[in-house]
Amino acid sequence: MAKKTRKPRVLWTKDDIRLLKSMVREKTKTSVVARKLKRTPTATRQKAAALGVKLPGTSKRKRKA
């Protein structure tokens, strides 16, 4: 059985960006934001970083030595 290929969503609309920012203000989890926007968590994190918006739970973690 062949793998299904996903059709990429190329453009972020103004409504998508507005929703992303409002959900970040409400401290919504990245996975929930991504599901609501019908995008992957990675794409959501990348767009948030490009906009300078900090998603909850995306801070750098320190590794134990």
C-alpha positions as CSV (number, residue, x, y, z in Angstrom):
1,M,0.0,0.0,0.0
2,A,1.4,3.4,-1.0
3,K,2.0,6.1,1.6
4,K,-0.4,8.9,1.6
5,T,1.2,12.2,0.7
6,R,0.1,15.3,2.5
7,K,-0.8,18.4,0.6
8,P,1.1,21.2,2.3
9,R,-0.7,24.4,3.3
10,V,1.6,27.0,1.9
11,L,0.3,30.3,3.1
12,W,-0.7,31.5,6.6
13,T,-3.7,33.7,6.4
14,K,-4.2,36.8,8.6
15,D,-6.9,34.8,10.5
16,D,-4.5,32.0,11.1
17,I,-1.9,34.4,12.6
18,R,-4.5,36.2,14.6
19,L,-5.8,32.9,16.1
20,L,-2.2,31.7,16.8
21,K,-1.4,34.9,18.7
22,S,-4.7,34.9,20.7
23,M,-4.2,31.2,21.7
24,V,-0.6,31.9,22.8
25,R,-1.9,34.8,25.0
26,E,-4.3,32.3,26.6
27,K,-1.3,29.9,27.1
28,T,-2.8,27.1,25.1
29,K,-0.6,24.1,24.4
30,T,1.2,23.9,21.1
31,S,-0.5,20.6,20.1
32,V,-3.9,22.1,20.7
33,V,-3.0,25.3,18.7
34,A,-1.7,23.1,15.9
35,R,-4.8,21.0,15.8
36,K,-7.1,24.0,15.8
37,L,-5.1,25.5,12.9
38,K,-5.0,22.1,11.1
39,R,-1.2,22.3,10.9
40,T,1.6,20.2,12.4
41,P,3.1,21.2,15.8
42,T,6.5,21.8,14.1
43,A,5.0,24.2,11.5
44,T,3.1,26.0,14.3
45,R,6.3,26.4,16.4
46,Q,8.3,27.6,13.4
47,K,5.7,30.2,12.5
48,A,5.5,31.4,16.1
49,A,9.3,31.7,16.2
50,A,9.2,33.7,12.9
51,L,6.6,36.0,14.5
52,G,8.6,36.4,17.7
53,V,5.8,34.8,19.7
54,K,6.7,32.4,22.5
55,L,4.6,29.3,22.7
56,P,4.1,27.7,26.1
57,G,6.5,24.8,26.7
58,T,9.0,25.6,24.0
59,S,11.7,27.0,26.2
60,K,15.1,25.4,26.1
61,R,15.6,22.6,28.6
62,K,18.9,22.1,30.4
63,R,20.3,18.6,30.0
64,K,21.7,16.8,33.0
65,A,25.4,16.1,32.7
